[in-house]
Amino acid sequence: MVKWRIDRNNKVPLYLQLKDLIKYYISTGTIKDHHQLPGVNTLGKELNINFETVRKAYKELEREGLISMERGKGTYVTLHGATIPKSSPVYDPESQPVEAVKSVIKRLYQTGLESHSIKKIVKQAMDEMEKESTVESVIFTECNTYQINETSKLLEEQLNLNVIPVLLKDLKKEVERIQEEEGKILAIITTGFHINEIRTALGDLPINIHVLITNMSPETRRFLDSLDASAKIGFICRDHESIPLYKDLLRAEVGNNINLSLCTMSDESMDDIVKNSDVLLVTPPALETIKKIAPKRIPVYDVFERVDPMSLMLIKDRIMRSM
């Protein structure tokens, strides 16, 4: 359920709060691909803010490639907006290898080339392919070690490709290293919270960025639903600006009457929350630290532990088509 909110007491500008809220909903799958967002006037009235504030948030999201604003049509999420012209059938090289090759040869004939010339071109292409030793890789990047390692393993299994885990702060240096070694980066995958930082690191490099949706697993949700109303639930994240957002979202998902305490990893209250909660919910950057210090009797759950299967399938399809 989408709940629109901003915190006027938060020092973060209102348009950035709205932008981050929408990115959170997209990253967790609450707002899905092709979902229509409220109009700037409608959302401005609902939040009691100037419509230009909403427009500014929308414009930044559009620059990051997450939404599309079209006059007279509305504003839509464009997470997986790539399309393939219907007039150009695409054949799967694995299940239709002959048709895939024939389609290329057909296009060569259409340019006016004769058979003997096309045969030379095909032979030359085969010879060059055999000489090439380029390693094709996918990068998964995030801001914490645990998430990049665990998610990269899953992606490598599902995509059947070489997946390199890279911390966000090292992304630019790693991309430069791979290119210097004449490797090929098929795509960069992330969970969606750092799209703008990734675009800045890449600059003008033509590398596709794909957003992998992660959210709370059904098992964790069922466990939380089974808890007594008096159970103490602690939530710990890294950024203080995220606390108001997570507070409302967790109450919306688990229930408004839950006994919920929230803090960041730098708050003095963290030790007390860790020791006195019945269950701890954490974001990925906090997971390893909290697991080390939490009493063994207290279960610790990552609120973004589940990779959305549909999101993974779409990413796999787009990468395969780009190869």
N, C-alpha and C positions, 0 to 999 in steps of 0.2 A: 504494500500500500504506500503510495507517494504522499508524504506529509511535507508541505511547504512551510519552512520556518527560517527566521533569521534572528540573531541575538544582537539587539541594539547596544548591549553593554559590552560586547566583544570589541576589542580594538581593531580586529580585522575589518577592512572596508566591506560594506554591504554587498557590493557586486561580486567580490571575491568569495564571500560566504555562500552566495547563491550559486556561483560557478562551481565551488567545491562540493556543494550539496548535490548538484546535478551529476557531477563526475562520480560521486559516491554511488548514486542510484544506478548510473550506467554500469559501473564496475561490478556491482553486486547483482546486476540483472533485474533490479526492480523496475527500471526503465529500460525497455528492450529496443533492439534495432527497429527502425521505422516508426517508433512511438512518436506521436505528435505532442509537443510541449504546449503549455498554455500560451496564449498570445501575450505580448509584453504588457498591454493595458490590463488584461484580465489578471495576470499574475501580480502586477504592480498593485492593483486594488486589493487582492487577497492578502498580500504582505504589508499593505499600507506603506508602500515606498514609491518613489517616482518611477514612471515607466522607463525613463532613460537609464536608470540603474539596472533594470532587467535587460534592456537592450544591450548595455555594455557587457553584462555577463554572457549573453547569447553570442555577441560578436566575438568574444574571446574564445568561446567554445567552438564557434564556426572556424576560426583561424587554426584551431588545433585539430580540425577535421572530425569532430565528434557530432556536430549537428549541422543542419543546412537550413538557412532562412530564405524563403521564397515569397516575394510579394504576392499577395492574393491567394496563396496556397497554404501558408503556415510554416511552422518550424518543426523539423523532424530530426530524430536521431539517425545518424548516417554511419553507424559503427562498422557495418559490413556493406557498404554501399556500392561496391564494385559490381558492374554488370557486364555481360558478354553479349554482343550483338546477336540477335536471333538469326540474322542472315549468314553468319559465319559459324557453322557447327564446329564444336570442339570435340575431338576424339580422345578417349583415354588411352595413352600409350601402353598401359598394362593389359587392358582387356581388348583393345582394338588397335594393335600395333601397325597392322597393314594399312588400315584406313587412315591412321594418323600420318604415316609416311606418304600415302597417296595424295592426301590433301595438300601437302607441301609441294609435291611434284606437280600437281594440277595447277597450283598458283604459278609455278615456274613456266609451265606451258603457256599460261595466259599472258605472260610477258613477251611471248614471241620466240622463246628459245626453242631450238630443235633438240631431238632426242639425244644425239651424241654429246651436245653441250651439257645437257642436264646430267647425263651419266658422269661426265668429268667433274661436275660440281658436287654430285653425291659422293664420288670417290674422294675428292679433296676434303670434303667435310668429315668423312669417316677417318681419313688419315690424320687430320688435325685433332679430332676428338681422341684418338688413341694416344696422341702425343701429350695431350693436356693432362696435367696432374692436379688441377685445381680442386681443392677440398671445399665442398659446399656446406655451409653451416647456418644454423639459426642461433640467435642470441636471445636468452631470456634475462631480463634485467629488472631488478627491484632494489630497494634500499637496505635490505637485510640479508645476511648470509643464509639463514635457515630457509627462507622462502625461495631464494634463487637455486639452492641445491636441491631441495625436495621437488619443486615444480619442474626444474630442468630434467630430472630423472623421469618424471611422468611424461613430459613432452617428448623426450627421446624415445620412450617406449611406444607412444601413440603415433608420432610422426615418422618414426623409422628414419630419423635424420640425426646428424651430429648437432647436439644442442650444447651451447657454451653458456654456463652460468656466469654472469658479470654483475658486480655491484654497480649501482647507478653512478657513483662517483668515479668509477674506472671505465665507464662506457667509451668515452671519446678515445682514450689511450688504447683500449682493446680493439676498437674498430680500425684505428690507424695501424696497429700491429698486424691484424689479419690482412689488411690491404697491402702492406709492405711485403708480406709473405706470399702475395698473389693468391690469396684465398678469396672465396666469394661468400658474401653474406646474403642469404636468401631473404631473411626478414629479421626484425627485432620484435620480440613479444614482451609485453608487460601487463600488469593488472589494471592499468588505467589511471592511477593516481599521479603519474609523473610524465604524462604525455608531453607537456610543454618543455620540461627539462631534457627529455630525449631529443625533441626536435632541435633544441638549442645546441646540444652536443653534436648532432649530426650535421648541422649547418645545411649546406646545399646538396649533401650526398643523397642520391636517389635510392634510398633504402626503405622498403615498406615497413610500417609499424602496425602491429596487430594487438588488439586489446583482448586479454583473456579474462573472462568473468569468473570471479571467485565469491563464495558466500558461505554462510553457516550450513553445516551438514544437517541432514534430516535426523541423524542419530543425536547430535548435540541438541537440536531443538526438542526432540522427544524427551531427552533427559531433563532439560529445563522445565518442560511442561509437567514432569512428574514430581518436581520439588514441592515441598510444603510452602504455603504462603509466607511462613516466617523465615524461610531460608535466606541467608545473607549472600548476596551475589556481588562479587567485586569485579570491576572492569578496569583494565590498565592499558593505556596506549602511550605513544611516544610524544605526541604534540598536544600542547595545552589547548590550542585553538579548536581541536577536534572534540573536546569533551562535551560541549552543548549538543553537537550533532549526534554523537553516539548515545547520549543520554535519551534523547527523544526516540531515536531509531530502535534502541534496545527495548524501551518501554512499549513501542508500537509492536515489536515482534514477540516479546515474551509476556507483556501485560503491564498495565499502568500501576498495579498494586505491588509490584515486586520490590523487595528490600534491596535497593541497588546503591552501591557506593562506587564512585569513579575517581580516578587520579591518573597522573602521568608518571613515568618512571623517575622523574626528577622531584616529585612532590614529597614532602616530609611525611605525608599520610600514607605513603605506599606500604611501608613496613606493617603498619597497623592493619591495613586492608588485607594484605597478604596473609597475615597470621590469624585474622578473625573472621574470614569469610568461609562459607560452606562450599563455594565453588568460585573459580576465577575464570573470567573471560578476558582474553587478550588479543591484541592485533599482532600480526606476524613479527614486526620489529621487536616486540617485547617478549615473545614466547620463550626463547632460550634462557633469557635472564630470569624470568619469573619461575620457570620450571626448576631452576637450580636453587632458588631460595624458598620456594613454597613448601610447607610441611607436606609430608607424603600422604597424609590423610585427605588433603584438599585436591580435588581434580582440577586440572588446568586445560581449558579449551581455546583453540584458535578460532576466532569468529569468521575467518576467511579460509578455512581448511579445505573446502570443497571446490573443485574445479567444475564449472558448469559444462556438462557433456555437449550441449548444442553449441556453445561458444567454441569448444575445442574442435568440433567437427567443421565448423565454418572456417576456422583458422587453417586447419589441415587442407581443406578444399582450396582455399585461396593460395596457399603456398604451392600446392601441387600444380595449380594452373599457371603459376608464375615461373615454373622451372623449365 
